[in-house]
Amino acid sequence: MRYFPAALALSLVLVVTGSMGQARVTDTVDPRAAVLLTNGRAALARGDVDTAIDSFESALAVDPGYAGTLVALGDAARKSGLQGKAIHYYRVALDRNPGNLAAMSGEGGALAEKGALDKARAELTRLEGLCGKACPETRALADAIAKGPAPKVIAAEAVKPQPVAQAN
């Protein structure tokens, strides 16, 4: 009974260090995932967003530790108009690798498209501090901010015409 606190502390240390070994983040990509990412980027460039997302999700299943896959998923979500989902992917990528410039730029662009221009400008300032104004990620974010928010799509059911009574 008197060894219980020490045993509890030791087991807690072992659990934490054991789980940290399982959650590894890699900077290198598995070759199979690299092929899937290349195919997905080609599909995204053609405008085939669904095929691109399928390829990116397959790459994520093959190599879940590579943050570039999450950035690619964020890019595909942005292209399909799902800025909230894109922001989620970019933030997960930034949690794994806080210095990922592509994720910062993508998140800022998605925020600008969503209408959060102040947050996007803050992200632009952060990017300019890290890589300068000539960096491609900085230029892409500056272009997205200049473009402004994406037009909102309204469902036909949301707009109901008012009935008009006419005299015969």
N, C-alpha and C positions, 0 to 999 in steps of 0.2 A: 504494500500500500504506500510506503514512503517513497518508492521509486516511480510511482505513477506520473508525477509531473515531469520528471526527466525523460521517461519513456515516451510520454506524449509529445514533448518538444522534439525529441530525436525523430520520431515518426513523422512529425510535421515537416521537418527539414528534408527528410528523405522523399516525402510526397512532392514537395515543391520542386526539388532538384530533378526528380524523375519526370515530372510533367514538363519542365523546361527543356529537357532533352528531346521530347516528342514534338514540341512546337518550334521547329527550326525554320528559319527563313533563309532561303538561298538566293544568291545573286546570279548563279548559273542556272540555266534552264535545261531540263531533260530534253534530249534530242527528239524524242517522240512528241513532246509538247511543243518544241520549236517548229516542227512541221505543221502541227495543227494551228499554231499561231500564225504562221506564214499563210496558210490556206484561208484562215479567218480574215486576216488583213486584206488579202486579195478579194475575198467576197465582199468585204465592207467597202473597198474602193469601187467595186462594180455596182454597189447599191443594194446588194443582197444581204440585208441586215439579219434575217432569220438564219441563214446558213452561217454567217459570221458568228452569231451568238452560239449556235450549236458547236462550231469548231472551238470557240473560246472556252465554253463550258467543258468540252472534252479535254482541252489542255489543262484546265483547272483540276479536273479529276486525275489526270496523269501526274501533274506536278503542282500540288496545292501550295507549296511554299514559295512559288515564284510570283512576285508582286506585279510583274509586267502583264500577266494574264488578267489581273484585276483591272489594270489600266485599260487594257483592250476591251474588256467587258463594259467598262464605263464609257468608252468611246462609242461602242455599239448602242448602248442605252441612250446616249445623247443623240445619236443619229436617228433613233426611232422615236425621239420626242419624250423620253422618260428621264427628265433631268433629275428628279428625286432619286431614282434608282442609280443613276450615274454618280451622283454625289456620294451615295452609300459605297459604291465600289471604289471610288477614289479615296474616300476616307479610310477604308480598310487597307488599301495599298499604302496610304500614308502612315497608318498605325504600324505596319510591318517595316516600312522604310521611310522615315520622316524626311529624308533628303531627296525623294523621288520628284524630280522637276516636272515630269510628264503628268504625274498625279496632281500636283499643285496647279498646273496650268489647266488640266481638265476639270478639276473641281471649280476653279475660278470661272471657267467658261460656262459650266453648267449653272453656277450661281447667277451669272449675268443673264443667261437665257431664261432663267426662272424669274428674274426681276430683282434679285438681291444685288444691285450694282455696288452698294457700299462695301459689302463683304467681298465682292469680286475685285474691287479696287484695292482693298487691303491685301488680298492674295497677290495682286499685281505688284504692290510695293514689296512684299516679301520675296517674290521671285526676282525682282530687279536687284534686291540686295544680295541674293545668292548667285545669280549668274549674269546680271547686267541687262541692259536694254536691247542688246543685239542678239541675245539668246533666242532660238526659235520658239521655245516655250513661252517666253515673255511676249514675243510678237504675236503669237497665236492668241494669248489671253487679251492683249491690248486690242486686237481685232474683234474679239468676241464682245468686249465691253463697248467698243465703238458701235458695233452692230445693234446692241441693246437687247431688250427682252424679246423672246420669241412670241409671235402672235398666239393668243389663247384660242384654242379650239372649243367651240360650244356645240353641244349635242343638239340635234333638232328637237328633242323632247323638252329641252330647257327653255326654248323660245316658243311660247304658245300665242297664237294670234288672238286678239280680243274680238269676241263676237260683235258684229255690227248689225243693228236692227235697221232695216230699210222699210220705208213705206211703199206700198204698192200703188 
